[in-house]
Amino acid sequence: MTAPNNTAPAMAAFDERHAEAFADRVVEILNNGALCLMTSLGHRTGLFDTLAEMGPATSREIAERAGLTERYVREWLGAMTVGNIVEHDPATGTYHLPAEHAASLSRHSPTDNIAVFAQYVPLLGTVEDDIVRCFRNGGGVPYERFGRFHDIMAEDSGQSVVPALESHILPLVPGLVERLERGIRVLDAGCGRGRALNTLARRFPQSRFTGYDLSAEAIAAAQQEARERGNTNVVFEVRDLTDFDRTAEPAIFDLITTFDAVHDQADPSALLRGIRRALADGGVYLAQDIKGSSHHHHDRDHPIGPLLYTLSCMHCMTVSLARGGEGLGAMWGQEKAREYFRAAGFNDIAVHELDHDFQNYWYVCRP
């Protein structure tokens, strides 16, 4: 006869109130997910901008001002009303976006327009079937499947990075502004649509700027902006940085930047070694990357942790894996970032946070 196993864990009593509270939370998640999609629509169609400029108005008046179809506008206003984003007066049939709400949703916002970030959710939804296949079979989803990703990244950068370049970011390196004014050589590795680099090129005409990115579409957009701005001191080039550790020309750049670009590379270590190789004596490497920890439990209180991990799983990690890469993901964290920078040959690593930027760390790295 087998003796009873007295070491088996006791079954916890089912907590009905806990179950009900969690069910309520799941319903809230569903509603918020739906509102995120509608928020993206409101941003892309310009409806939030239109409402921010109008007083109380009917759906027809709003549609006419925005140049949109009234029936769709009316249904969208329904979602905004029940989501407590837009105020509705049933007696007059009018809708109104409070100024306090417009401050977070309008392109005229004095702070970051959070509606920009809402666009990531519907975009990632377009590759859900691909991601499901990756869960089952491995591999990844290539950049080409992500449609508007570079558009959204450029818009994100345009309000969070570009306006802060001279006021907050460049001063992280003492004397850098003065060096740029005198004239130095600058590389932005993984430059995307080149918003930051074109801004720097216009501000510092004595310096010479180079931008590399894997996306031909992004580079074409960067080149077009350079022509429109009259930037003759900047060059953009389509370049795969997977072998940058071997192909980078030694010691030719005085400043190298990466803006949210390291973690989704096929070989992040090769990129960082290439950056070290390409950095001239006395040069500095300035890196923006996602604020987070290399340990999940330390990110539980991150204000946008779920969004960042979702972006990591459904874009940053998978585009790297699609190219046979490491798949670091956006949430590789400060601990691992320091480890990678040191392994690439950077021994002096300073980590900064900016008051206006709750989603990024700013690393200033020197050999």
Steps between C-alpha positions, in 0.01 A plus 500: 500500500639842394546754775319831450709783360481760773744733318262580210390865504149562628251629246435867564140586562334663199459871572174608336559870558848475349355324195230763454749785538729342242209446260418868535860582419489288185186681386678830564793376288262419214341844519834677520633298207201606292546863605867480402397404147249784486759741641732407214218569255432836661867594463547379143181666372577827681177485699669579830667804341167614358320459832779682685434806284120491529251569772201270546384384155278241334637195325419660164684820588800305621504281189477803272784679679717185485406417139373156598187287457240588764374146558845373595570808710173452689580138587853594605354773722287231661809307603665821624189588702456165676878491553480834683743666262252735329216675683150477347194716561192298393275805525690687227650197324848648534840354583799668661862403573604664830824696486641274772444198271623678187830560679573126469335433164558792265787583268481847654572357844769686695626161624529157337195398298425160650269416209815446292582192708149359454589435135735219600212280617306469171829478308616204710161339454572466127778248573319299767460195272872513419590521869276202581688297237829608658381383843438156348783472250765749611659756271386860472305761305708723268498881495312502170184362664458800728369758255485836678749423776761751380227765460394457862858486627577825314194664654597370844857627457372829364332588827718328761857508364532773238364792711726400791823456306657836575328570831540166677681232299817660363579663840537149644849518345680810632646711218324306225296794371814709463677217315206462264507873432870485413450192284527127572406174326177336619341160429146393589487119479148373434381850412151408376346795317779726621293759685761547773797504262339748260422727794861487617632555148288815464604631842875430460603576140875468577463133598463203267230240559445141379196279554480122448184290502392163363170634363518643149162665553619677815822615334307637200282703739808630683664602172184679390485697825867593462430639151198693624701652785798575279730285714812450290707380797313171555516166317256212547586146392315167496728273700470171684688541828513130582871488413583854607773371729691391189390759243510824701779733394723549806507822704312735269208630712522735796141437610290189437135479600238229511141597571307192616688291243731248669263241644325401175822441303575148379838521676499779761849413619641535148336840463646618830847369416472679165403822676806467723718431195362803311539739794796738477730576792316725742167404345179417682214260442152626602229233515129532566334173595190379679488555874458170676664222693644174377278331762122487449411545865678837510275631220168432673457868588617637164233751386483349150653159569226294330519716186879473482507124549230467231702713259803290583327166439315607186765717334846554652574140592336340197666718233836398642405131504372529142858573394644213701592744773521496876152636570601719794170687505423854612497404868859374512546738791770719647693212657544317170561825310793583727634148448484534120656848500790380715555193281520728195781699660323782681633525854355840593120467498276769647123445516267800494127555530318805366207657681284512187579142392365217717561222247873525423845489650772714345846341502817702450778253422873550460785249456 
